[in-house]
């Protein structure tokens, strides 16, 4: 008997954004690689730009408009072009950038950062050139960056030196180094809790790595083709998706069971397009948004823990404008009451950044709890030191219902550590030193006045004693 598979997201749709909803007039960086070219937090997005100092354009998600190359503020401070960047999942204003100059810089975007006004008109302003932390250790260009999904202030990076390194951002030091790859690294991805990570390489192997010991736990052949291979963990289900090409250059999706990693449990052909695929995984809804470099199509698949594991939802989004890169906005940055379940930012070569809003059609104006389960909050589950010692925790969840006000588990709602640029810290130290010098000078002046007063009192006492003796010699009673 034929049975139609039901899904709450079967009818999700996305319209081509209007011109006034896009971000335009960029002069994009010409670097190439396996990165996404655009990343977003719940407040900002970042795009690499052409020019000296590795400029990165950062703007608010709610301020579409035109960017003036001559006037606009950048984030810049590298000595080479920026290859990749990533936003701290626990701080919407903290961004990491990795560059051709082998360095990783951590930036704190100030609260006053507004490259465009409420009408999308460019505002002149000073760029940001002072990073808060510099991570130095890679011997060749930094290619990919990934913040840890549950531990505070931890970052993973890959490089042209074929290593994957894990950093303690708070101390600015390298904690672990994985050297199990001997060729160009295509992708690095944390699992759901951050207890393992997957790495793909030009040698076509997919490796599962224990980050605490920096040793390979399992590996298998991914795809036979030469295209870049990307991977995605299907939450904590024990399944892993890989995206690559066959020997015949057919793009395909493979599903692996990480408990039996020898061979895939399902292979799904996609098409014969030339560009590398960019998978965007919505772990809250188990929906996969499959994009591709040079593609105008975004395909939608839903994961279900039964064969064949991925099910195509609908025709997705189609456009005749090819995309250079794609990223997903965190759920905390969406228009929940408009039933916007996902927003993808698509960067193009000639028409700027297009926000693609995927919406589930609903007639009610009330909060739709069936399509908006709890999502990851901007709260770490544990510190980096705790994680490194073996702590394993799932991400802290929060409600998306506006009435709940983003309520999370109070027991783990710890204040986020703030970082300041070295120049700002130096300025504060200089100010404190100046204040100390002034107080010391005042104290020295007061001591001099006290010494003078004591000397005057001593002289007065000597004069009194002299007069008393004279009066006594004269026989005058005093």
Secondary structure by P-SEA (a helix, b strand, c coil): cbbbbbbccccccccccccccccccccccccccccccccccccbbbbbbbcccbbbbbbbcccccccccccccccccccccccccccccccccbbbbbccccbbbbbbbccccccccccccbbbbbbbccccccccccccccccccccccccbbbbbcccccbbbbbccccccccccccccccccccccccccccbbbbbccccbbbbbccccccccccccccccccbbbbbbcccccbbbbbbcccccccbbbbbccccccccccccccccccbbbbbbbcccccccccccccccbbbbbbbcccccccccccccccccbbbccccccccccccccccccbbbbbbcccccbbbbbbbccccccccccccccccccccccccaaaaaabbbbccbbbbcccccccccccccccccbbbbcaaaaaaaaaaaaaaaaaaaaaaaaaaaaaaaaaaaaaaaaaaaaaaaaaaaaacccc
